[in-house]
Structures are given as structure tokens and as C-alpha cells.
């Protein structure tokens, strides 16, 4: 397995399935953006950020895609199972068939692993259940042709960062060895840095990424704006925004960026609190999201809302409208 995501692009091109083709496409886009071989970049949202939201799977995983289509999502993120229970019924053949057919309506589909999973846990019982649950998540992504799975790195619960990362890497390795979803790309999510959580700094994420990559597992980063801001990385000013991304590029490398979670923050900079807010209504504000929406270095990155909403999803509709409006060349500050 190649040692960088630019290598993964070549590795995945030959894999069958629309999900793998979409992943190969996004990695090819990333390589073009990094090398500058794609020529001048345009700020039209249709070939800039690829926007969508996390969708409920109530009624079956295929229902999430219907909901995404109804509000013009280009990308959808789902849980493949009830995220608050360890046990889950198997996917039905009919819902797999419908899902795989309808997923062609979207540029990208991502899954998010259950919140119960803690691969850094020092408790052997919780750890064992987490490894098994993560293996099942990979198998479900494989069955549904979902190319990437977002994972919270977990909590070391007082055992220390190094021990937690060692535990996490071992759990990921065990799950991939046993799973049929070895081609699924693991997207480690940036965290807010609360308590004993791992992934609250770029340095920690780099250490985790390197440990997982050393086992030949395809891995990248999902950049959550709320979490990063809460962890102390500035996004509201041009100088702060540029400083944050320079640090990301230097420590992790932009080639490892797979997706964005687009959430404003109810809490302030470096609060260490994970509290999502609607776009422009929180402490990051419209200026921060305008900087992100107009950043040509984020060309065609999937951007996913995880903001509060009701059943009619009108909040998603409004947040997507705002994000798309911020990409306009006439929307200050521009690049």
C-alpha cells in the first residue's frame, strides 16, 4: 500500500464501484490542486466546495439519500446503523440494492462511525466491543459502496496520549485485518480537545495518521470547523485562517484532507467544547466561512453540515444557501 494519499489515487482507480470511483476522483482533484496542474481556479460553487449534510437513516439507509436529494445535496453523510447502540440488525438486501442504485445521484457519500466506538479505551471490554463495531462499520461501507468512513479518534481516559494512540492504532489494524472493507478510506476527525479525547491538535492527528498508515491502511483527515476552532485554531480572520492552514499543511499535509464538517461553534476559540451552531450564527461567524468557501485550495472538497435541524430540514436548506452565497466573487473578502 502506498505511503501517501497521492499514492492511494493510483491504488484505487482500478477498484470497481461508483463509491471507489468517486474517491479516486476526489484524490485526483487533490493532487491537481496541490501541484497546480489544474490551471486557474474558479469560485463558482458548482466546481468548488461540494456541499451537503448528514442525513437521517430512519426507515432504512436508502431513505437518507431520498432526503439528501430533496434538498439538493451533492454529498451526503450517514450513519450506517443506530449510532447509540452496540447491536444492529444486518442490512437488508433490498435496501443495499436501492442504496447502491441511488448513490449515483451524489458526487460523494461518506459514513460516520458510531459515537459509542472508543478504540483508545483502556477498558478491555469496551475496547473489544469497539473493535468489533468498527469492523462492522467497515463491512457495511463495503456492502453499500461507501468509500470513506469518518471516525472520532477516541478517549484515552487517563492512560495518557501515547498509550491511547497505541491502543487506537492497534484497534484499527485489527478491524481492517478482519473486515471485508479493506479498501474503505478511514477519515480521522479533528476533535475539540475536551478531556482525554485524542485528535485535538494537528500534532496528535499526525502521530495517529502515521501509526495507522504504517500498517498499510488508507487514511486521511476530516476537518471539522467547530472542533478545530474549539481546539484553539483561529478561522475568523484572514491572518488567523492562513496561519491555521499553514500549520495544517506543515504538520499533516493538505494531501491528507478528505472532507470538511461545516459547523459553526456555540462556544469561543479554544473553549475545548464541541457545540455545533448554524452557519453564521456562532462564534466563527460568516467571515470565517466566507474565507473557507472562497479558498481555492479547497477545490471540490466535500463539505458536510452537521448542524441542528428538524424533520423538514429547513435549517439545512438555509445553511446550504448561505454557504453557496459565500462562494460568490462579489462576497468579500475574496482571494
Secondary structure, 3 states (H helix, E strand, C coil): CCCCHHHHHHHHHCCCCHHHHHHHHHHHHHHHHHHCCCCCCCCCHHHCCEEEEECCCCCCHHHHHHHHHHCCCCEEEECCCCCCCCCCCCCCHHHHHHHHHHHHHCCEEEEECCCCCCCCCCCHHHHHHHHHHHHHHHHHHHHHCCCEEEEECCECCCCCHHHHHHHHHHHHHHHHHHCCCCCCEEEEECCCCCCCECCCCHHHHHHHHHHHHCCCCCEEEEEEHHHHHHCCCCCCCHHHHHHHHHHHHHHCCHHHEEEEEECEECCCCCCCCCCEECCCCCCCHHHHHHHHHCCHHHCCCEEEECCCCCCCCHHHHHHHHHHHHHCCCCCCCCC
